[in-house]
């Protein structure tokens, strides 16, 4: 028997599952894991507290049964977790799970892209905040050069992990002067770039509203150099506003959760590295699944916990932020994925 439709208090279905498979990262991006906070002595989760691949696959299977269709692997940086292709293979075998994708900074893709494709990964989204190497290093904590990310993009393309999307977090006065160059570069190569408004995720990135470049301004800047036409979202819960180039040369997306919130259509559930589920990227607390999982709970018992969590979901942080200003305490993004 199929599960009855799972809806939250605002009639939003569960459709997207984002899995943070590690809280570690080989970058120190200023908007996520600033180096002054996440230094050499920072204590990340010990291995025993992290979900095993088998536990992740079991929870994913249950959530797919409850309605999740799209599965995204995130981090931290997911490629720093060893033997990731083994997890991909397990997830790819789950009936009903579609569009198995991975978000990465890309620098380890030359080593792993082919194995991930062979294991069943469908595509990748790669973070690249600027083609200007000085700007890029400033934003990633001096951990990598643009050339290393481009090598990763090329490896992903060669392995068939397509269509490739490029994520760019936009910060005023930091990289906003390089947006047109990145858009043109992606357009010429057939990649879909998605510009992301700088968000107040977590509490450690020094976010202020005046650091945000609004979606309308981003679109206007690109349009002035590369004329755009707005197009409809592919599906109701898609996060990006879509624009195509007037000459037919591809498209861009803009994720505007600060200035144009899309909470009303949000269908995402997040699973943290240590086995908690979060119903919002800006959540204050999650629901523990690891303890019942390791305590012998059945699939039906775990499904009941997930169902109860989702059915009580009322999150609309971005809408409230727009009306009231940013809340002070939130889970850090590296912990539950972007």
ABEGO torsion letter per residue (X at the ends): XBBBBBBBAAGBBBABBBBBABABBABBBAAABBAAABBAABBBBBAAABBBAAAAAAAAAAAAAAGBABBBBBOEBAAABBGAAAAAAAAAABBGBBGBBBBBAGAAAAAAAAAAAAAGBABBBBBBABABAAAAAAAAGGABBAAAAAAAAAAAAAAGBOBBBBBBBBBBGAAAAAAAAAAAAAAAAGBBBBBBBBBBBEAAAGBBAAABBBAAAAAAAAAAABBBBBBBBABAABABBBBBBAAGAEBBBBBBAAABBAAAABABBBBBAAGBBBABAABABBBBAAAAAAAGBBAAAAAAAAAAAAAABABBAAAAAAAAEBBABBBBAAAAEX
